[in-house]
Amino acid sequence: MTIRLKRVYEPRSDGDGYRVLVDRLWPRGLTKDAASIDLWLRDIAPSTELRTWYGHQLARWPEFQRRYEQELLGRGQLLDLLRDIEQHNELVTLLFAARDQDHNEANVLAEALTRWPRHVHH
């Protein structure tokens, strides 16, 4: 299973697999058709308060990562859902709108998912 990260503004490609938008807000200027997403998991995004505090200020990135990971611990059901999607798809692409490809919530989420335990379904 592979997780990829991609800006939602880039066109869908065959290599995207299952596309999950992980932003709380719908991307500006993008239609539902153009976004071509399979799931909008807005509730897994950072809280509005955290997003506003961060404001894409790189000096705050390490603290943003720490705080967002703390928020994710309280969203176990959503992490379980993503893990479930992972198990049923060869590839999952986490989509984000931020211009900065390296410093955004999708990066933190992808890293957190690698540490989140897989639940075995009987």
Stockholm file with secondary structure:
# STOCKHOLM 1.0

chainA/1-122         MTIRLKRVYEPRSDGDGYRVLVDRLWPRGLTKDAASIDLWLRDIAPSTELRTWYGHQLARWPEFQRRYEQELLGRGQLLDLLRDIEQHNELVTLLFAARDQDHNEANVLAEALTRWPRHVHH
#=GR chainA/1-122 SS CEEEEEETTSCCCGGGCEEEECCSSCCTTCCHHHHCCSEECGGGSCCHHHHHHHTTCGGGHHHHHHHHHHHHHTCHHHHHHHHHHHHHCSEEEEEECCSCSSSSHHHHHHHHHHHSCCCCCC
#=GC SS_cons         CEEEEEETTSCCCGGGCEEEECCSSCCTTCCHHHHCCSEECGGGSCCHHHHHHHTTCGGGHHHHHHHHHHHHHTCHHHHHHHHHHHHHCSEEEEEECCSCSSSSHHHHHHHHHHHSCCCCCC
//
